[in-house]
Each structure stands twice: as C-alpha cells, then as structure tokens.
C-alpha cells in the first residue's frame, strides 16, 4: 500500500464536472493498493495517518494531529503510485493491485478512517478524476507498507 499525504487548506474532486468530494482543512490522500496488502496493512496505515502530527500548534510547531484540528480527509484512489519507470519511457503498472480487490480495499480503508470519527470524502474508484488542492506548507508525506 502506498499513500501520499498532503496537508491541505482545501481540496475537491470532480468527475464529469460534478463535485464528488470537497473538504476544507485536512488531508488529501492519494491511495494505491497492492495484491499483498492485508487487513493489518490497512489498519496500520489508517492509524498512522490519523495520529500523524503535522498541523501547527500555538507555537507554530508541527505537533497536532488531524483530529486535534478537526480536519477532514479527501481520499483519492490512484493506482499510478505503483508506476515502474525502470525500463523504457512508458510506465508499467503491474505492481498495482487487482481492480476489484483494490476497490474493496479502498472502501474498507476509508471506512477504517471514518471509524476514527473523521469526515472522509472520496472520489470515484477507477474514474477519470480532476483533483484540486491548496497544499498547506507545503507538507507532503509519502508512506508505504
């Protein structure tokens, strides 16, 4: 599993000019799955994201979690995180998980995040999406497990 975490002031995702998800302060997550990802993998990643302290406290130190700032999450599926660019100029995506299994993992991962009493907005798995963000900081963190 790979996740790109972006601390945002706001973010939204549209498909066919229709807004599917929109948040103000929080995280925009770009999420990809491999066939080897397990329940334990999804639980670990959700827990780490929720507890990650990258929001500023009163002393302007990154010391607060998304829950501490009442932040929200915009979760976007993005299999292209598994691009292999070692050979040639056209990326290979063979490391990305099976479409049907990854779709189920994506839904379950978002439910795990919601289980922490967070608002989680999403795009549409497998769709051609347009994602707009205002990255805050910028703070961008890459997690892989």
N, C-alpha and C positions, 0 to 999 in steps of 0.2 A: 504494500500500500504506500502510496506517495500522496502527500498533501503540501500544497503551497498555501501558507497562511499570510494574508495581507491584512494589516491593521488599517481600517478604513474609516473615513468620516461619513461616507455614504457609498452605497453600491446598488445596482439594479441589473436585472437580467430580462431581456426581451426575446421573444420568438415571434416572427411574423408581425413585428411592430406592436405586439401585446406584451405588457409588463407582467411577468410571471412571479417575480420576487423583487422586493425592494426593502432596504434597511437604511438606518442612519448609522451611528457609531457602532463599531463592532469588528467582525472578521469577515472577509471574503475568502472562502476556502475553495481552492481548485483541487479536486479529489480524483484519484485514479486507483484502480484495484488490479491485483494480480490473482491468478487462479490459486496461488498458495496462501492467500490471506485467510485467516481463521477468525472465529468469534473473538478469540483472545486478542488478535491484532486490532480488530475494530474497536473493542473496548479500551485497549491501551491508548490508541490514537485519540479517541474521544476524550478520555480522561486527561491526557496531556494537553490537549487543546484548551479544554475548559479551565485547567489550572495554570496555564501559561501566563506569566506575569509580564506583560509588555505594554500596559497602559500606565500613563503617568500619574504619580501621586501628588500630594500638595507641594513636595519638594522638587517636582519635575523629574523624578526618577522612575524608570520603568519598574514598577513594583506592584501593580494592580492587575487582577485577572478580569476577564470579560464579565464575569458575574459581579465583581466589585463595582464596575462602571455601568451596570445594567445594559450591557451591549447585546447586540443581536448578531446572528450569523446568516450569511448568504452562501449556500453550499452549491457548487457548480461541478458537475461531473466533467472530467477532462482526461480521456484515455491517452491523449498525446503526451502526457507526462512520462509515458513509457517509451518515448521515441528513442530508437537506437540509431545513432548517426555515425557509427564507426566505419561503415562501408558505403561508398558512393555518396550521392547527393540527395537521394530520396530516403527519408527516414523509414525505418521498419518499426512496426508496432506489435510485433509478435509477443512481446513481453506483457502486453496489456491483457487483462483477463477476458474470459468469455463474456459476450454481451449480456446474455440472460442472467448469468450468475453475478456479474458485476452490477447489473441493475438492482438485483435483490440486496447485494451488499451495500450499495449506495443508499437505498431506502432504509435499511437497518441501521447504518451508520448515522443517518440523520435522526432516526428515532432515538438512538443512544444519546445524541447531543440534546435532544428535546427532554430526555429523561433527567437532565441536569437543570430543568426548569428554565431553559433558554428558548427564545423565539428563533426558529430556524426556517428561513425561506429557501426555496430551491428553484433551479431551472427545470428543464425537461431532459431527462436522461436520453442521450443519443441524438438530440436535436441540434440543429444549427442555431446557436445562441449568440446574441450580442450582449456582452457584459461591460458595464460602465462602472468605474470605481474612482473614488478620490482617495488615493493611498495616503495615509496619515503618517508622516515621519520623513521619508517613507520607512515603514517597517515591513519587511518581507522575510519570512522564515520558511525553510524547506525541511519537512520531516519525511522520513522513510523508515519503513519497518518491514 
